Amino acid sequence: MAGALLGTRIRENRKALQLSQKDLAQAAGLSASYLNLIEHNKRGIGGKTLNAIARALQIEPSDLTEGMNQA
């Protein structure tokens, strides 16, 4: 997943757990439409939202962001 955008990483992790967008959004306290925008890299997210999504995916936020700032 190195080099993948954050939304793409979230989508890949969600699919690996066989969760629907609706289920992940509900678990993270988001709307499914907002999660869809995040997963398609059309909306950025802040730390609170990142933490909520990571918690719902049962991973650490760093698992989603690792290596993202590298050129």
WOPE-V891603 format. One record per pair of residues at least 6 apart in sequence whose C-alpha atoms are under 7 Angstrom apart, sorted by sequence separation. I is the first residue (numbers start at 1). GAP is how many residues later the second one is. D is the distance in Angstrom with one decimal. If there is no record, write none. Layout:
# WOPE-V891603
i->[I | I]
gap->[GAP | GAP]
d->[D | D]
This chain:
# WOPE-V891603
i->[25 | 37 | 38 | 54 | 25 | 54 | 1 | 22 | 25 | 51 | 21 | 50 | 21 | 28 | 28 | 11 | 28 | 10 | 27 | 7 | 8 | 7 | 8 | 24 | 7 | 7 | 14 | 10 | 9 | 6 | 6 | 2 | 3]
gap->[6 | 6 | 6 | 6 | 7 | 7 | 8 | 10 | 10 | 10 | 11 | 11 | 14 | 24 | 25 | 28 | 28 | 29 | 29 | 31 | 31 | 32 | 32 | 32 | 33 | 34 | 43 | 54 | 55 | 58 | 59 | 65 | 65]
d->[5.6 | 5.6 | 6.4 | 5.7 | 5.2 | 5.2 | 6.9 | 5.0 | 6.1 | 5.8 | 5.9 | 6.4 | 6.9 | 4.9 | 5.2 | 5.6 | 5.6 | 6.3 | 5.6 | 5.2 | 5.6 | 3.9 | 6.7 | 6.5 | 5.9 | 5.1 | 6.7 | 6.9 | 6.1 | 6.5 | 6.6 | 6.5 | 6.4]
